[in-house]
Amino acid sequence: MAMPGKAKAPTSAKARSGNGLSALGGEELGSAAQRDRRRRIIDATLALAAKGGYDAVQMRAVAEKADVALGTLYRYFPSKIHLLVSGLAREFERAQEKLDRAAIPGDTPSERLMFVLGRNTRLMQRDPHLTEAMVRAFMFADTTAAAEVEQVGRLMENMFAKAMGIEDPTEADRDIFHVIADVWMANLVAWVTRRASAADVANRLELSVHLLLDKNS
């Protein structure tokens, strides 16, 4: 699985902020009522996924839980893939907000990046059904969900750049971000499918970070 194209990671607070509801810009989200409807839809999606994983997220069930018409749901999100990848963006936006509140522990970029990866991995592992649903959707996403996938990619880049103290990432920086993101998502898949333990995931991430960052420090 590869991350999306190498768009420059936005670093401003405005660029990092959002509601995780789609990859659309704020000006494209419409009225307050429409934004609220999108929030309810994502809330319903994540609640269903948390209870039963990927298979529990059915469009009709989401529409009923969000109290919207099924046709309205499809206008906002054409498929469960779009819903769940948008939900993953929501989760990463919340993670970014937490990072912005305090300094990240660690004396080196690799230590700070490992802190960010470790904390987010542990949070995701606390809710295996939800993590399985979101990561599975991200893996299955095709070009029809390119905007949502790009949004997730940008959010991961933002988190990594913040951890490493990089305000203006170069192409080489973004290459490193992409490899780390691929390793992270692949190991989360291995964990949710019980092919890797939590310790395995942590060890593989640490090895990847040190191989990629320490030789460049």
HUPECOR-V603837 format. One line per field, one symbol per residue. psi: psi as a letter, one per 30 degrees, with the letter a starting at -180 (. if undefined). Layout:
psi = ???
//
This chain:
psi = kklllikkkkfleeefllggflgklefffaleeeeeeeeeeeeeeeeeefegaeffjkeeeeeeefhlkeeeefeejflfeeeeeeeeeeeeeeeeeeefflkkkkfleeeeeeeeeeeeeeeeffieeeeeeeeeeeefkaffgeeeeeeeeeeeeeeeeeefhjeikleeeeeeeeeeeeeeeefeeeefggfkleeeeeeeeeeeeeeeeefg.
//
